[in-house]
């Protein structure tokens, strides 16, 4: 069980939905607080410590996406978009701009709580249970060319000048590949982890996301050394400590 006193902000203008999500949050032993708009949420954040925000896409006034972007610029708390907008393109856009994950209404309670747990664990390993910490080995820093990737602290540092940064979606992709280095990860697995539906439109977006990450990580994106394509299998991550065949 996750540690107690985890505060989750629910930004939802539908009172019935807000109550439903609050009940799910309380059932997991977390502490919910609600806001019906981005303006109300900003007031909550100014006076309370929040670990994760569940943000509805369609809010009155400032949109959920705009609020999430503003929130991401000001803080590193977890952000999960909760929306009725089922478009795969919308979800990828949300992940690229601000959100750590996406849940589409109607959702199963177990899906929502599982995604919240996953984001909480990524943003703060201390939120894992003792058994999980015992079972999971320490994540070492990875050296990828001019980059040092600290998976435990969820930090990507570029040592080159000018320094570059990774978007939320780019780092999420890197984390997925780094969980099984030197082994292929299929598009379907990447899509599942990103919370997107597997269709042709999204498949192409995964390829675009890989291309963008290569342009930032690889010294020669046309001849990638770290993020390679395994034909028919998916993508493979190699670190500088591993011998890589051309």
Buried (B, 14 or more C-beta within 10 A) or exposed (E): EBBEEBBBBBBBBBEEBBBBBBEBBEEBEBBBBBBBBBEBBBEBBEEEEBBBBBBBBEBEEBBBBBBBBBBBEEEEBBBBBBBEBEBBEBBBBBBBBBBBBBBBBEBEEEEBBEBBBBBBBBBBBEBBEEEEEEEEEEBEEBBBBBBBBEBEEBEBEBEEEEEEEBBBBBBBBBBBBBBEBEEBBBBEBBBEBBBBEBEEEBBEBBEEBBEBBBEBBBEEBEEBBBBBBEEEEBBBBBBEEEEEEE
